[in-house]
Amino acid sequence: MELVENQSLDTLVSEAITNAINSDAIAKKVQAAAEKAITETIDAAFGYNSMFRDGIKKAINHVLPIANADDLAVFGNAVREILQQRLSRLASETAEAHLAKVIDDLLPESPVITMAELREAFVDKLKEEASRADCHCDESDDDLEFAWNIDQGSHDKYWDLWMSPDEGSSRYDKDVITLRFRPIDGTDLHQCWSANAGRHAEKLPSLFSGPLYGFDAMVFRLATGIANLKK
């Protein structure tokens, strides 16, 4: 604002307010506040204690009672389809962009689990279980004793991965988890054809009781076809 000699205080105040109200700064701050409110509201709507997740859990439990029915990634295909239909009808560009990011974070388009990631998660699970049993396990992954084996068997198109917390187990012992895979033609991925959770088998299709995370979540997603394995 240009200062004019002998300009009255009233004029100065009036012009200052007018310039402030008419400035782009107001519009930018309003837009920033609106965008923040939209993104925070979307995040809250998809949070773990949200009505959305509670509704998903109730809807799924009505037809398939399992412990982790509010795990969006487990039911990614169905959830993604509905969200994308809604996404295409959103009027707010901010909401559309942020919800697209939420979908990508929660529901990867082509989920892939590598053999190394699965093995590492299994080791973490063993260490966690040992810790809960008051065994302070500070061994490295190489020193930790457990069974982790691949059997090609007599099937040309199938191969088995089986594992156990007991290094001396045979693949038919009660604590052994066995996953059978078949290659997906034209890719380096393998689809889980069947899963046997050993002493947990009675809990299929959820495989394990309680909320799923880490190794348990990986096995569930492989067994239900939501994720594929990359050797």
Long-range contacts (C-beta under 8 A, 24 or more apart in sequence): 34-94, 35-94, 38-92, 38-94, 38-95, 38-98, 39-94, 39-98, 42-95, 42-98, 42-99, 42-102, 43-102, 46-72, 46-102, 46-106, 64-205, 66-205, 66-206, 67-206, 67-209, 67-210, 67-211, 67-212, 68-206, 68-211, 68-212, 68-217, 68-220, 71-211, 71-212, 71-217, 72-106, 72-107, 73-106, 73-107, 73-108, 73-111, 73-217, 73-221, 73-226, 74-212, 74-217, 74-220, 74-221, 74-224, 74-226, 75-226, 76-106, 76-107, 76-108, 76-111, 76-226, 77-226, 79-106, 79-107, 80-107, 80-109, 83-107, 111-221, 111-226, 111-227, 111-228, 112-189, 112-227, 112-228, 112-229, 112-230, 113-218, 113-221, 113-222, 113-227, 113-228, 113-229, 113-230, 114-229, 114-230, 114-231, 115-161, 115-229, 115-230, 115-231, 117-218, 118-215, 118-218, 118-219, 118-222, 118-229, 119-148, 121-214, 121-215, 121-218, 122-146, 122-148, 122-163, 122-215, 124-214, 124-215, 125-214, 125-215, 125-216, 126-165, 128-214, 129-165, 147-176, 157-182, 157-183, 158-182, 158-193, 159-190, 161-229, 164-198, 173-198, 174-198, 174-199, 175-199, 177-219, 179-219, 179-222, 179-223, 179-229, 181-229, 184-228, 188-230, 188-231, 189-228, 189-229, 189-230, 190-228, 190-229, 190-230, 190-231, 191-225, 191-228, 191-229, 192-222, 192-223, 192-225, 192-228, 192-229, 194-223, 195-219, 195-222, 195-223
